[in-house]
Amino acid sequence: MPQREQAMRRHFHQAAARCGFSVAPAQEAAVERLARLAAELARPAWTFPRPPRDLYVWGPVGRGKSWLVDTFYEGLPAGRKRRLHFHDFFRRLHDGVSRPSGRHDGQSAVDSALDELIGDSRVLVFDEFHAHDAGDAMLIARLFKTLLDRRITLVTTSNYPPAGLMPDPLYHHLFEPTIKLIQDRMDVLDVSGPVDFRRLSAPQPDAGGRRFATGLCLPPGDAALEALGFAVPAPAEATPVLTHLRELPARAVRGELVRFRFDALCETATAVPDYLALTERFNTLVLDGVPPLAEASADGRQRFVNLVDVACDRDARLILIGSDPLTSLPDGQALTRDLDRTTSRLAMLRRTK
């Protein structure tokens, strides 16, 4: 058994023990495959004609997907590796492709943007890959083809099996070539075991950041609002805030805190790059007028899901004022898996009555 493979396997079990749990049976196959990948990556590139197979790790929320790939990443030697949340990576890629460069070939634009993002990295780890926006389908398809054609080893997590990507039936066919590419070129690892690590008392793999976990879910008119510094803003506090490529109407900006109405941030044509830009400037996001998600539009629910994802990944504090968004969640929607992840993350927020 290669020494590097043994070392990575030991690294996984020691990391689990430090967190107070053991590797679950459903995770064992992924641990074995990731340990073997570590050994493959330790070999000089010239010793084998093809790079190692890429990995696609999927399963429901709470199965430790992020913990698996993060632990793998930490166990690799320093240098020539990169780990990014897919939201962040795709925003940067989109900016790079859109930036004027004097080139007119789309493939060259993607190559140039990738060179800027990953440099000489040999391993690229994506967390929480998904595809919902039909407008981004072609760029995501180009991204995956370009990555898989290079000698870069890609490891990604997702809440969806490859066939479940781009779940909207109106647009799913647009993504089928990319799904086939993933199925042909990546080893798909299913970690859909019965254990939901969120429900255990030990520190959890997908627990999120410390600041995010200090967030609050408050009803309007709660007596605690003023004491906590979340009193209704005066009209004079309203100000436009520059996000990615647009200005959004904030109700107030108070130092590192920004406040919006739900409609202004989730029921207008905002996108993940806007939320990333907000978390780069502010460490606390306050959203008031929050409805039960069942009453929001389908696009509004998706934007809210994306906002929560970004806030959790960037460890921003999220203050929700209004109805508890988790009440009366819609059933049978294309966003079921994403809403499950959002439910898990919003459950961290303290609620007052």
Phi and psi in degrees as a GROMACS rama.xvg file:
@    title "Ramachandran Plot"
@    xaxis  label "Phi"
@    yaxis  label "Psi"
@TYPE xy
-57.3577  143.789  PRO-2
-60.5334  -40.0233  GLN-3
-64.8484  -37.9838  ARG-4
-64.7594  -44.1323  GLU-5
-60.7252  -43.9702  GLN-6
-63.4153  -40.7631  ALA-7
-68.9333  -39.77  MET-8
-61.13  -44.1836  ARG-9
-63.2688  -38.5475  ARG-10
-60.0016  -42.2039  HIS-11
-61.6127  -48.955  PHE-12
-68.4955  -34.0924  HIS-13
-69.7576  -39.0568  GLN-14
-64.2335  -40.8752  ALA-15
-63.7985  -43.1013  ALA-16
-62.5028  -38.094  ALA-17
-63.4204  -29.8162  ARG-18
-86.5573  -3.17743  CYS-19
87.3303  19.1506  GLY-20
-140.634  178.212  PHE-21
-119.957  160.468  SER-22
-62.2887  126.094  VAL-23
-74.3175  152.394  ALA-24
-53.6033  -37.7279  PRO-25
-69.2585  -17.1017  ALA-26
-94.1765  -12.7074  GLN-27
-59.8055  -43.2181  GLU-28
-62.9908  -38.5126  ALA-29
-67.0769  -40.4226  ALA-30
-61.0041  -44.8308  VAL-31
-61.817  -43.5412  GLU-32
-68.6451  -39.4904  ARG-33
-68.2785  -36.142  LEU-34
-65.0587  -40.5488  ALA-35
-66.2838  -36.7984  ARG-36
-63.6761  -40.5681  LEU-37
-58.3928  -39.897  ALA-38
-68.1238  -39.3363  ALA-39
-63.9197  -39.776  GLU-40
-70.1663  -22.186  LEU-41
-74.9115  -15.7796  ALA-42
-78.5926  142.361  ARG-43
-58.097  138.7  PRO-44
-57.9579  -31.1952  ALA-45
-73.8504  -8.91118  TRP-46
-85.0596  -7.74378  THR-47
-141.664  143.607  PHE-48
-72.1121  -25.6523  PRO-49
-123.312  149.279  ARG-50
-70.3218  163.531  PRO-51
-58.721  154.689  PRO-52
-64.106  141.437  ARG-53
-77.5873  159.512  ASP-54
-123.56  138.533  LEU-55
-124.256  107.973  TYR-56
-102.57  118.058  VAL-57
-132.488  160.295  TRP-58
167.66  169.92  GLY-59
-63.0273  168.205  PRO-60
-59.2164  142.012  VAL-61
87.0089  9.41824  GLY-62
-96.0173  6.6178  ARG-63
82.5105  25.3247  GLY-64
-61.9481  -47.8729  LYS-65
-63.5284  -39.501  SER-66
-61.6612  -41.9608  TRP-67
-59.8468  -51.3665  LEU-68
-75.4916  -31.6556  VAL-69
-66.5224  -40.799  ASP-70
-65.6685  -41.3938  THR-71
-58.453  -47.0206  PHE-72
-61.1828  -45.2343  TYR-73
-63.9989  -30.0924  GLU-74
-80.4307  -10.2496  GLY-75
-79.0335  151.228  LEU-76
-58.9178  153.303  PRO-77
-64.4833  151.275  ALA-78
91.8525  147.76  GLY-79
55.8336  35.7334  ARG-80
-142.521  153.5  LYS-81
-146.673  135.071  ARG-82
-124.892  125.801  ARG-83
-141.482  145.603  LEU-84
-69.6581  139.393  HIS-85
-59.9196  -38.2932  PHE-86
-52.4362  -50.3234  HIS-87
-66.1344  -46.42  ASP-88
-60.6495  -46.2915  PHE-89
-68.0422  -35.6096  PHE-90
-60.6833  -46.5945  ARG-91
-65.7149  -38.5141  ARG-92
-63.482  -45.6107  LEU-93
-59.071  -43.9886  HIS-94
-62.0065  -42.7216  ASP-95
-65.0481  -40.5405  GLY-96
-68.0531  -34.8291  VAL-97
-79.3347  -19.4966  SER-98
-68.1861  130.969  ARG-99
-59.8011  131.307  PRO-100
-135.302  -0.461343  SER-101
84.8138  -4.77087  GLY-102
-98.5532  149.705  ARG-103
-119.947  -4.16359  HIS-104
-90.4045  125.106  ASP-105
-60.3876  -40.8246  GLY-106
-63.3027  -41.2139  GLN-107
-63.8227  -36.0375  SER-108
-64.0357  -42.3905  ALA-109
-65.4335  -44.8851  VAL-110
-58.5355  -44.5572  ASP-111
-63.4285  -42.7659  SER-112
-66.0857  -39.2302  ALA-113
-65.3688  -41.3508  LEU-114
-57.2242  -40.0465  ASP-115
-67.5548  -37.4488  GLU-116
-80.3439  -41.1146  LEU-117
-113.864  -9.82572  ILE-118
54.3997  -128.242  GLY-119
-99.9842  20.257  ASP-120
-58.057  139.531  SER-121
-97.9444  -21.0149  ARG-122
-128.115  131.649  VAL-123
-124.711  124.32  LEU-124
-112.692  122.03  VAL-125
-104.566  137.651  PHE-126
-110.425  136.916  ASP-127
61.8661  55.1653  GLU-128
-72.3832  134.055  PHE-129
-154.736  169.981  HIS-130
-144.256  112.775  ALA-131
-124.052  -32.2801  HIS-132
-85.0058  114.461  ASP-133
-61.6585  -30.443  ALA-134
-65.5664  -26.0932  GLY-135
-94.2704  -4.01021  ASP-136
-57.6753  -43.8853  ALA-137
-68.7861  -38.1447  MET-138
-69.6899  -39.2168  LEU-139
-63.3036  -40.3354  ILE-140
-61.4053  -44.6965  ALA-141
-63.7488  -40.4347  ARG-142
-58.7532  -50.2779  LEU-143
-64.98  -41.4467  PHE-144
-62.8784  -43.1638  LYS-145
-64.5932  -44.8803  THR-146
-62.8251  -44.4293  LEU-147
-73.3072  -19.5191  LEU-148
-83.7353  -17.1315  ASP-149
-89.0036  167.473  ARG-150
-87.5408  54.7997  ARG-151
-117.259  129.229  ILE-152
-87.2318  122.502  THR-153
-105.408  128.762  LEU-154
-124.915  123.921  VAL-155
-136.995  151.834  THR-156
-110.725  155.641  THR-157
-157.579  152.089  SER-158
-81.5184  -7.054  ASN-159
-115.615  141.36  TYR-160
-66.9029  159.266  PRO-161
-51.6492  -42.5048  PRO-162
-66.7106  -15.6043  ALA-163
-93.2686  -0.893014  GLY-164
-68.8891  153.718  LEU-165
48.0808  65.0316  MET-166
-70.1803  -17.5869  PRO-167
-63.5283  118.747  ASP-168
-61.4131  -20.8433  PRO-169
-69.97  -26.7413  LEU-170
-121.564  -4.50979  TYR-171
-56.1776  -37.9129  HIS-172
-61.6814  -27.5657  HIS-173
-65.0585  -25.7149  LEU-174
-101.054  -3.55747  PHE-175
-60.296  -37.8779  GLU-176
-61.6425  -36.6497  PRO-177
-69.6211  -39.7547  THR-178
-59.5087  -44.0366  ILE-179
-63.6369  -39.658  LYS-180
-60.7658  -44.5042  LEU-181
-61.799  -46.0485  ILE-182
-65.6411  -34.2501  GLN-183
-78.758  -35.1135  ASP-184
-108.17  -8.57097  ARG-185
-122.339  146.582  MET-186
-82.076  123.153  ASP-187
-95.4392  120.014  VAL-188
-110.92  118.017  LEU-189
-95.0396  118.548  ASP-190
-111.51  34.4828  VAL-191
-79.2204  61.1428  SER-192
-81.2702  174.002  GLY-193
-77.2429  -14.9326  PRO-194
-87.2245  121.645  VAL-195
-97.9201  105.724  ASP-196
-65.4208  -17.5125  PHE-197
-64.9646  -24.8812  ARG-198
-90.9455  -0.629624  ARG-199
-87.9454  157.936  LEU-200
-82.7957  -20.063  SER-201
-73.1577  161.856  ALA-202
-54.9312  136.282  PRO-203
-103.937  152.132  GLN-204
-58.8974  -38.5616  PRO-205
-107.86  35.9713  ASP-206
-74.1482  -15.8618  ALA-207
84.0596  -177.667  GLY-208
-84.823  164.195  GLY-209
-68.5096  -42.3061  ARG-210
-66.0228  -41.5079  ARG-211
-57.4138  -38.9041  PHE-212
-71.1639  -8.03177  ALA-213
-92.2563  6.23097  THR-214
-67.0322  169.263  GLY-215
-135.062  151.851  LEU-216
-124.069  109.671  CYS-217
-122.875  139.267  LEU-218
-74.8035  153.52  PRO-219
-63.451  143.886  PRO-220
80.1284  2.40569  GLY-221
-59.0845  134.157  ASP-222
-61.3588  -23.0995  ALA-223
-75.3237  -15.7428  ALA-224
-59.3296  -48.389  LEU-225
-68.1853  -42.1497  GLU-226
-62.6511  -31.4884  ALA-227
-87.5584  -1.01111  LEU-228
87.928  19.6989  GLY-229
-117.077  32.1415  PHE-230
-62.2784  156.91  ALA-231
-58.2361  127.75  VAL-232
-66.3197  149.092  PRO-233
-73.2992  151.224  ALA-234
-53.902  -33.4328  PRO-235
-67.0448  -16.4656  ALA-236
-80.2404  -13.8431  GLU-237
-61.2137  135.812  ALA-238
-156.211  144.566  THR-239
-74.8376  141.617  PRO-240
-121.572  125.982  VAL-241
-75.598  126.196  LEU-242
-105.918  -111.025  THR-243
-84.3669  -73.1767  HIS-244
-124.795  21.8818  LEU-245
-151.922  164.847  ARG-246
-102.891  139.152  GLU-247
-119.352  145.615  LEU-248
-81.6145  98.5821  PRO-249
-80.6929  145.102  ALA-250
-77.1651  -27.3104  ARG-251
-166.181  149.519  ALA-252
-126.688  120.049  VAL-253
-128.792  91.9948  ARG-254
64.2644  -118.473  GLY-255
-94.5061  17.7298  GLU-256
-113.59  136.359  LEU-257
-129.87  143.026  VAL-258
-125.787  132.773  ARG-259
-131.427  159.349  PHE-260
-81.7641  149.692  ARG-261
-53.0655  -44.7743  PHE-262
-60.4774  -38.1038  ASP-263
-70.9124  -26.4852  ALA-264
-104.025  -25.5721  LEU-265
-120.583  -18.5741  CYS-266
-108.661  14.6186  GLU-267
-120.677  176.62  THR-268
-79.0908  60.5072  ALA-269
-92.601  170.473  THR-270
-151.676  173.74  ALA-271
-53.0064  -42.6175  VAL-272
-56.9968  -31.4949  PRO-273
-66.1779  -42.3002  ASP-274
-69.0882  -36.9719  TYR-275
-63.2136  -42.2348  LEU-276
-62.8526  -38.622  ALA-277
-64.0785  -43.6843  LEU-278
-72.5459  -18.9474  THR-279
-73.4429  -27.6119  GLU-280
-100.26  -33.4403  ARG-281
-121.931  143.387  PHE-282
-99.8293  -5.42564  ASN-283
-132.982  125.181  THR-284
-113.003  123.131  LEU-285
-109.581  128.716  VAL-286
-124.145  117.658  LEU-287
-113.081  169.987  ASP-288
69.148  28.7993  GLY-289
-74.5683  124.824  VAL-290
-93.8668  166.826  PRO-291
-57.9168  139.604  PRO-292
-61.5203  -24.8173  LEU-293
-62.3918  -23.7115  ALA-294
-94.6147  -9.75765  GLU-295
-79.3834  160.322  ALA-296
-70.2079  163.516  SER-297
-59.2934  -41.7043  ALA-298
-67.1725  -37.5307  ASP-299
-63.4298  -39.8557  GLY-300
-63.2643  -43.9768  ARG-301
-63.5788  -41.6749  GLN-302
-65.4076  -38.4032  ARG-303
-64.4233  -42.9449  PHE-304
-56.0253  -46.5135  VAL-305
-64.836  -39.15  ASN-306
-61.6943  -44.8191  LEU-307
-63.745  -41.8576  VAL-308
-56.4609  -49.019  ASP-309
-65.7514  -44.4192  VAL-310
-60.8003  -41.5942  ALA-311
-67.5314  -46.4671  CYS-312
-65.872  -36.9648  ASP-313
-88.7969  1.21577  ARG-314
58.0718  45.3183  ASP-315
-95.7679  143.7  ALA-316
-76.4242  131.981  ARG-317
-115.978  121.1  LEU-318
-112.94  116.886  ILE-319
-108.909  125.487  LEU-320
-120.12  121.292  ILE-321
142.857  -149.097  GLY-322
-72.5357  152.635  SER-323
-67.4857  117.294  ASP-324
-64.0498  -16.1119  PRO-325
-83.2237  -7.21738  LEU-326
-77.1109  140.341  THR-327
53.2693  49.9163  SER-328
-63.4619  142.959  LEU-329
-69.09  143.369  PRO-330
-101.911  152.807  ASP-331
69.1129  21.5893  GLY-332
-93.3586  162.436  GLN-333
-63.9463  -19.8008  ALA-334
-91.6258  14.9496  LEU-335
-51.6508  -49.0476  THR-336
-65.6077  -41.1908  ARG-337
-67.8983  -36.9512  ASP-338
-66.2541  -33.5222  LEU-339
-63.0139  -44.416  ASP-340
-63.2303  -42.176  ARG-341
-64.6886  -40.7762  THR-342
-57.0396  -43.8531  THR-343
-60.5604  -43.4926  SER-344
-74.5509  -39.2394  ARG-345
-70.5111  -22.0094  LEU-346
-64.8395  -19.4976  ALA-347
-71.6317  -23.8655  MET-348
-75.1848  136.322  LEU-349
-73.8277  138.344  ARG-350
-113.298  144.684  ARG-351
-116.095  157.24  THR-352
